[in-house]
Amino acid sequence: MAHVLLIDDSPLQLRVREAILRDAGFQVSIATSAEGALAVLRTRKVSESIGTVVTDHVMPDVGGVELVRAIREIRPGMPVIVITGMPDAEEQYEGLDVTFRVKPLRPSEFIALVRDSTGQAAA
C-alpha cells in the first residue's frame, strides 16, 4: 500500500482528499502546515515509507514553493504534487520537478494522479 503525505491548511480540503485516498487504498499522513510536513519528513522511519507528497500552494508562513525546496533538501527524489486554484503559480515551480494541477480535480483524476506518482497500479 502506497503512503501519501497530504499538506493543506484547509481542514475541509485535507479531510476530503484524505477520504478519497483512503477509500482508494492509500495509507495517508496529514499535515496542516509546512512546518508539520517537514517534521514528518524528518522522522526517518515515517519519511522512508512516504511515496508521494501532495501539497497546496498557498499556505500561511511557508508557501508551497518554499516547502518543495525544503522537501528537496530532505528527500531529493520525492514525488511532489502541487494542487492549487492559482493556475499562474505553475511557473514558480519551474526546475523543482513537481506535478502541478489546478483545482478542482475530480476524485478519479486525483486518484490516478497519485497512483501514477507512487507507481501503484490501479486496483
C-alpha positions in Angstrom: 0.0 0.0 0.0 1.4 3.4 -1.0 1.9 6.0 1.6 1.0 9.7 0.8 1.7 12.8 2.9 -1.1 15.4 2.4 -0.4 19.0 3.3 -3.1 21.7 3.3 -4.1 24.4 5.8 -7.7 24.0 4.9 -9.2 21.3 7.1 -12.0 20.7 4.6 -9.7 20.2 1.7 -7.4 18.0 3.8 -10.2 15.7 5.0 -11.9 15.4 1.6 -8.5 14.4 -0.1 -7.7 12.1 2.8 -11.0 10.3 2.5 -10.6 9.9 -1.3 -7.1 8.4 -1.0 -8.0 6.1 1.9 -11.0 4.8 0.0 -8.7 4.2 -2.9 -6.4 2.1 -0.7 -3.7 4.5 0.2 -2.1 5.0 3.6 -2.3 8.7 4.4 -0.5 11.0 6.8 -1.6 14.6 7.1 -0.1 17.9 8.0 -1.8 21.3 8.3 1.4 23.4 7.8 4.7 23.3 6.0 6.4 23.0 9.4 4.3 20.0 10.3 5.1 18.3 7.0 8.8 18.9 7.3 8.7 17.4 10.8 7.1 14.3 9.4 9.6 14.1 6.6 12.5 14.5 9.1 11.2 11.5 11.1 13.3 8.9 9.3 11.1 5.8 9.7 8.0 7.7 8.6 9.8 9.6 5.8 11.1 6.4 4.3 7.6 5.0 3.9 6.2 8.0 2.2 6.0 7.6 -1.6 4.4 10.9 -2.6 3.7 14.4 -1.1 0.5 16.2 -2.1 0.5 19.9 -1.1 -1.4 23.1 -1.6 0.4 26.1 -3.0 -1.0 28.9 -0.7 -0.4 28.3 3.0 0.4 30.7 5.9 4.0 31.3 6.9 5.8 28.9 4.4 4.1 28.6 1.0 4.3 25.7 -1.5 7.4 26.7 -3.3 9.4 27.1 -0.2 8.1 23.8 1.1 9.1 22.0 -2.1 12.6 23.4 -1.8 12.8 22.2 1.8 11.5 18.7 0.7 14.2 18.6 -2.0 16.8 19.1 0.7 15.4 16.2 2.8 14.3 13.8 0.1 15.6 15.0 -3.3 13.7 12.5 -5.4 10.4 12.6 -3.6 7.5 12.9 -6.0 5.5 16.1 -5.2 2.1 17.0 -6.5 1.0 20.7 -6.1 -2.7 21.3 -6.2 -4.0 24.9 -6.3 -6.7 27.2 -7.5 -4.0 29.6 -9.0 -3.1 28.4 -12.5 -0.4 31.1 -12.9 1.6 29.8 -9.9 2.9 26.9 -12.0 5.9 29.0 -13.3 7.1 29.4 -9.7 7.8 25.7 -9.6 10.0 25.6 -12.7 13.0 23.4 -12.1 11.6 21.9 -8.9 10.3 18.7 -10.6 6.7 18.8 -9.4 3.4 17.7 -10.9 1.2 20.8 -10.9 -2.6 20.7 -11.1 -5.3 23.3 -10.9 -8.4 22.7 -8.7 -10.9 21.4 -8.9 -9.8 17.8 -9.6 -12.4 15.0 -9.9 -11.7 12.3 -7.4 -10.9 9.8 -10.2 -8.3 12.3 -11.6 -6.8 12.8 -8.2 -6.6 9.0 -7.5 -5.0 8.4 -10.9 -2.5 11.2 -10.4 -1.4 9.8 -7.0 -1.3 6.3 -8.3 0.9 7.4 -11.2 3.2 9.3 -8.8 3.6 6.4 -6.4 3.9 3.8 -9.1 0.9 2.0 -7.7 -1.2 0.1 -10.3 -4.9 0.6 -10.4 -6.9 -1.9 -8.3 
